[in-house]
Every structure is written in structure tokens, then in C-alpha cells.
């Protein structure tokens, strides 16, 4: 069991920080994305806010930040309604263009478009 958990964590770490993540991220654009995400967390001083801020600050790539959007969305939903929180997180998407794979961006657009027709 211990070996299974260790292997699972290694796999997740490789996916987030492995060879497939971009090491050529433009540091200025990456800082802009990080700053926009941190601004959404705001000045809250509770433990969860501090933990989210820390994770955003230590993320090594744009791809890692991209996959932290659900955590940010969950944080925002605690303070406001889900639709407003989703709109704020979706507004971050243009900042990621050119930093992550286009397949990730296009799947998000398609999912959002499909949901808007059903609303």
C-alpha cells in the first residue's frame, strides 16, 4: 500500500512538474497570470487563503497555475455566487494563451459554450 501511494504521488508530481510542462514560460507573462490569480484571493488572512496564496506563489509553470483554477474557483465560491466566481476565473483564460497547450484552452471554451446554451 505504501508503495502504491508513493507511486501515485510520483505520477501526479511528474504530470504537474515533469518533462511535459513548459520550461520556456515567459517570466513576465507568468508573473502577470500569477498576480491576477493572487488578486482574486485578495487580502483574506485565514489559513485557507494563506495556503492558496502560497501554492500560487510557488507554482513553477503556467500549466501548474492553469490546473490551480478549480481551487481558486472553490475559494471564490465561498464568498460569492458560483456564476460570478466562474466569470472571474474564466476571465483569466486570455492570460494563459500562448503559455499552455491550445488543447487545454479550446476544451474550456467548448465546455463553457455548451453550458451557456443549457442555461
C-alpha positions in Angstrom: 0.0 0.0 0.0 2.8 2.4 0.9 4.5 1.8 -2.5 1.2 2.4 -4.3 0.7 5.8 -2.6 4.3 6.7 -3.3 3.9 5.8 -7.0 0.7 7.7 -7.2 2.3 10.9 -5.7 5.3 10.5 -8.1 2.9 10.2 -11.1 1.0 13.3 -10.1 4.2 15.3 -9.5 5.5 14.3 -12.9 2.3 15.4 -14.5 2.4 18.7 -12.8 6.1 19.4 -12.9 7.5 16.8 -15.3 9.1 16.9 -18.7 5.8 17.8 -20.4 5.5 21.1 -18.5 7.0 24.1 -20.3 10.3 25.4 -19.0 10.3 28.2 -21.5 7.4 30.1 -19.9 7.9 33.9 -20.4 8.6 35.0 -16.8 6.8 38.4 -17.3 3.6 36.7 -18.6 3.8 34.1 -15.9 4.1 36.8 -13.3 1.0 38.6 -14.8 -1.0 35.4 -14.6 0.1 34.8 -11.0 -0.7 38.4 -10.0 -4.2 38.2 -11.5 -4.9 34.9 -9.6 -3.5 36.4 -6.3 -5.7 39.5 -6.7 -8.7 37.2 -6.8 -7.7 35.7 -3.5 -7.5 39.2 -2.1 -6.4 40.2 1.4 -8.1 37.4 3.3 -6.0 36.3 6.2 -7.4 32.9 7.2 -5.5 29.7 6.8 -7.1 28.6 3.6 -6.3 31.9 1.9 -2.7 31.8 3.0 -2.4 28.2 1.8 -3.9 29.1 -1.7 -1.6 32.2 -1.9 1.4 30.1 -1.1 0.5 27.5 -3.7 0.1 30.2 -6.3 3.4 31.8 -5.4 5.4 28.6 -5.7 3.8 27.2 -8.9 6.6 26.6 -11.3 4.8 26.9 -14.6 1.8 28.3 -16.3 0.5 24.8 -16.6 0.6 24.4 -12.9 -1.3 27.7 -12.4 -3.8 26.5 -15.0 -4.6 23.4 -13.0 -5.0 25.5 -9.9 -8.0 27.3 -11.3 -10.5 24.9 -9.7 -9.0 25.6 -6.3 -9.3 29.3 -6.9 -12.9 28.8 -8.1 -13.7 26.9 -4.9 -12.2 29.7 -2.9 -14.2 32.4 -4.7 -17.5 30.4 -4.4 -17.2 30.7 -0.6 -17.6 34.5 -0.8 -19.9 34.9 -3.8 -22.3 33.1 -6.0 -21.0 30.4 -8.3 -21.7 32.2 -11.6 -19.8 35.4 -10.5 -16.9 33.2 -9.4 -16.9 31.3 -12.6 -16.9 34.5 -14.6 -13.8 35.8 -12.7 -11.9 32.6 -13.2 -12.9 32.4 -16.9 -11.6 36.0 -17.3 -8.1 34.7 -16.6 -8.2 32.5 -19.7 -6.7 35.0 -22.2 -3.7 35.4 -19.9 -2.9 31.8 -20.5 -3.0 31.9 -24.3 0.4 31.1 -25.6 1.6 29.7 -22.3 -0.2 26.4 -22.2 -1.3 23.9 -24.8 -4.1 25.2 -27.1 -6.0 21.9 -26.5 -6.5 22.9 -22.8 -7.8 26.3 -23.8 -10.1 25.0 -26.5 -11.6 22.4 -24.3 -12.5 25.0 -21.7 -14.1 27.3 -24.3 -16.2 24.4 -25.7 -17.4 23.3 -22.2 -18.3 26.9 -21.4 -20.2 27.4 -24.6 -22.1 24.1 -24.2 -23.2 25.1 -20.7 -24.4 28.5 -21.7 -26.9 27.0 -24.2 -28.4 24.9 -21.4 -28.8 27.7 -19.0 
